[in-house]
Amino acid sequence: MILNDLSKEDQRTIEDVKEELNKKKNDDSDAFEAVLMHVGELGRYQKLLFLGMAPFGIFFAFVYFVQMFITATPQRHWCKVPELEHLDIELRRNLTAPVTGIELERCLMYDANWSQVLLNYSVPPDTPTVPCRNGWEFELKDIPYPTIVSERGWVCENAGYGPLAQTIFFVGSFIGGIFFGWMADRFGRVPALVGTNLMAFVGGIGSIYTTGLWDFSFCRFIAGTSYDSCFMTMYILVLEYVGPRYRTMVANMSIALYFGSGCLMLPWLALWVSDWKRLLWVTTLPFLLVLIVPFTVPESARWLSSRGRVNDAVKVIRRFEKINGKKIPEDVMDDFVVSASQTRQTNESIKDLFMSGPLRRVIILMVLVYMACAIIFDALVRMSEGLGLDFFITFTLTSATEIPSVTLLALILDRWGRRILTCGPLAVSGILILIMTLVPKGVPQVSLAILARFAINMSYNAAIQWSAELLPTPVRASGSALIHVSGYVATLVSPFVVFSERLWRQLPILILGITALLACSVGVLLPETNGQQMPQTIEEGERIVNSYTLCGKTEDVEEIQVENEKEKALIT
């Protein structure tokens, strides 16, 4: 009888454990997904939020690429000689600049008696040369407007000033990404969104009123703190309100339409305003639109519930009910309130993310994949100048791959999955880049580079959505920011990869091709999230990692959990 009683007790324990596991599965995440099912996975309110992403996607492109247009260097420049300013520009240049090969020298001038030169408009043959003494003159043809480079003479011995300011911009991105990611998880998505866009405004306007290198670099640092949180914070917020069926479309079409449009607009906007200061005014003032966000954009109900602010989350959900014209059944809302209330005592942070073995492994692998995507993307942009067209057309052509590639991604991502469409295009881009070593420079290499850029666009954007879906709600913003910050670090390295051509012409191509293939092999180790609910807690994130890897099965994980809980229950 004792044995029978013990067996019955064990049976009840097992049933209790299974019931508890089922409760864990139907927690915040499941309850909120049920709310979304009734209020609409992509209702009127979500569509309005999708439209609300437009300005931030365009700002994202502006804050990243505007420095390329305000620091663009006119290729034809020469030493300024005050004594020759009354002469025609062609005669002035020919008298001033020595000939080196087939081109005129840009950084040296004749050390001549200019009064003597003006008598017969020729320079004696053996006249020595010296570095420019009175600055430079610029022929504004390839860059048909004054830039900070042409105004301040950032050429020759000062040519490193522009790249240095760009590097400091990415240092700001590193710090701002971590800070605003933490802020979004600690104080909410909306305050972080407002803060990061205001930093872009301050840094952009401040850049206009600078007079030297270091004050300009400081302002670019401030502007850099907003990249890419100025868009990604809104991106995460909207994804947290969209049902799984539409998440792929919203995630990718927002980047394709808004970021892609911003990239296509920027070069022609620069040509239209034709002045670097006016360009900064035009691209920076719109950031003030963020001041209306607290009155128009709802805080993330997922974040509110994860922080125990259940009443605030319910208020937001009721607003969705009203605008979408739907009614949530009371039992569904009660389940959400109860499950959300159970998380009040939790205060999960990115520290907990790294304390979790499965999630620590995931974020390290995702960082490696994202860094590879970033370095290949940026290096291909820099190498695309080999098209032989002018600066503005080159930029437009390379940017034009963004819209079709990401649109294609949106159409097939839910069918083929995140893992295939991150790793597959990575492999394709790696193969295309390696083939570039076998073909001559010019049209063949350029064509392969554009195809590789098309593929890496798909990998890059799939990885962005993949990382957001892998991370639990309390650490989603800060974890995503950490992953994106790794991309900034990779972007700092990519110029050196391109410049390694000086050591060996094929070296940068080999580095990029091998990097893509290695990243592909790393990416296949990450769990698939296609069709899965976004995890609300660290435990849910661990369950996804353990259940959906290449080798793991959901049933195996459940059995292990039941056995572990059974042993604990029997011991106690």
URKAJO-V603988 format. One record per backbone hydrogen bond with DSSP energy under -0.5 kcal/mol. NH is the residue of the N-H (numbers start at 0). CO is the residue of the C=O. Records with the same first field share a line. If there is no record, write none. Layout:
NH: CO / CO
This chain:
4: 0
5: 1
6: 2
7: 3
8: 4
9: 5
10: 6
11: 7
12: 8
13: 9
14: 10
15: 11
16: 12
17: 13
18: 14
19: 15
20: 16
21: 17
22: 18
23: 19
24: 20
25: 21
26: 23 / 24
30: 26
31: 27
32: 28
33: 29
34: 30
35: 31
36: 32
37: 33
38: 34
39: 35
42: 39
46: 42
47: 43
48: 44
49: 45
50: 46
51: 47
52: 48 / 49
53: 50
55: 51
56: 52
57: 53
58: 54
59: 55
60: 56
61: 57
62: 58
63: 59
64: 60
65: 61
67: 64
68: 64 / 65
69: 65
70: 66
73: 71
76: 74
77: 136
79: 134
83: 80
84: 81
86: 83
91: 87
92: 88
93: 89
94: 90
95: 91
96: 92
99: 102
100: 98
101: 99
102: 99
104: 97
108: 129
109: 95
110: 127
111: 109
113: 111
115: 112
116: 112
117: 113
118: 115
119: 115 / 116
120: 116
121: 116
126: 123
129: 108
131: 106
133: 79
136: 77
138: 75
139: 137
140: 138
143: 141
144: 142
145: 273
147: 69
148: 69
150: 146
151: 147
152: 148
153: 148
154: 152
157: 154
158: 155
160: 157
162: 158
163: 159
164: 160
165: 161
166: 162
167: 163
168: 164
169: 165
170: 166
171: 167
172: 168
173: 169
174: 170
175: 171
176: 172
177: 173
178: 174
179: 175
180: 176
181: 177
182: 178
183: 179
184: 180
185: 181
186: 182
187: 182 / 183
191: 187
192: 188
193: 189
194: 190
195: 191
196: 192
197: 193
198: 194
199: 195
200: 196
201: 197
202: 198
203: 199
204: 200
205: 201
206: 202
207: 203 / 204
208: 204 / 205
209: 206
215: 211
216: 212
217: 213
218: 214
219: 215
220: 216
221: 217
222: 218
223: 219
224: 220 / 221
225: 222
226: 223
229: 225
230: 227
231: 227
232: 228
234: 230
235: 231
236: 232
237: 233
238: 234
239: 235
240: 237
241: 237 / 238
242: 40
245: 242
246: 242
247: 243
249: 245
250: 246
251: 247
252: 248
253: 249
254: 250
255: 251
256: 252
257: 253
258: 253
259: 254
260: 256
261: 257
262: 258
263: 259
264: 260
265: 261
266: 262
267: 263
268: 264
269: 265
270: 266
271: 267
272: 268
273: 269
275: 145
278: 274
279: 275
280: 276
281: 277
282: 278
283: 279
284: 280
286: 283
287: 284
288: 285
289: 286
290: 287
291: 288
292: 289
294: 291
295: 291 / 292
296: 292
297: 295
303: 299
304: 300
305: 301
306: 302
307: 304
308: 303
309: 307
312: 308
313: 309
314: 310
315: 311
316: 312
317: 313
318: 314
319: 315
320: 316
321: 317
322: 318
323: 319
324: 320
325: 320
332: 328
333: 329
334: 330
335: 331
336: 332
337: 333
338: 334
339: 335
340: 336
341: 337
342: 339
343: 340
345: 342
351: 348
352: 348
353: 349
354: 350
355: 351
356: 354
359: 355
360: 356
361: 357
362: 358
363: 359
364: 360
365: 361
366: 362
367: 363
368: 364
369: 365
370: 366
371: 367
372: 368
373: 369
374: 370
375: 371
376: 372
377: 373
378: 374
379: 375
380: 376
381: 377
382: 378
383: 379
384: 381
385: 382
386: 383
387: 384
393: 389
394: 390
395: 391
396: 392
397: 393
398: 394
399: 395
400: 396 / 397
401: 398
403: 399
404: 400
405: 401
406: 402
407: 403
408: 404
409: 405
410: 406
411: 407
412: 408
414: 411
415: 411
416: 412
420: 416
421: 417 / 418
422: 418
423: 419
425: 421
426: 422
427: 423
428: 424
429: 425
430: 426
431: 427
432: 428
433: 429
434: 430
435: 431
436: 433
437: 434
438: 435
444: 439
445: 441
446: 442
447: 443
448: 444
449: 445
450: 446
451: 447
452: 448
453: 449
454: 450
455: 451
456: 452
457: 453
458: 454
459: 455
460: 456
461: 457
462: 458
463: 459
464: 460
465: 461
466: 462
467: 463
468: 464
469: 465
470: 466
472: 534
473: 535
474: 471
475: 471 / 472
476: 472
478: 474
479: 475
480: 476
481: 477
482: 478
483: 479
484: 480
485: 481
486: 482
487: 483
488: 484
489: 485
490: 486
491: 487
492: 488 / 489
493: 489
494: 490
495: 492
496: 492
497: 493
498: 494
499: 495 / 496
500: 497
501: 498
502: 499
503: 499
506: 503
509: 505
510: 506
511: 507
512: 508
513: 509
514: 510
515: 511
516: 512
517: 513
518: 514
519: 515
520: 516
521: 517
522: 518
523: 519
524: 521
525: 522
527: 547
531: 528
534: 468
540: 536
541: 537
542: 538
543: 539
544: 540
545: 541
546: 542
547: 543
556: 552
557: 553
558: 554
559: 555
560: 556
561: 557
562: 558
563: 559
564: 560
565: 561
566: 562
567: 563
568: 564
569: 565
570: 566
571: 567
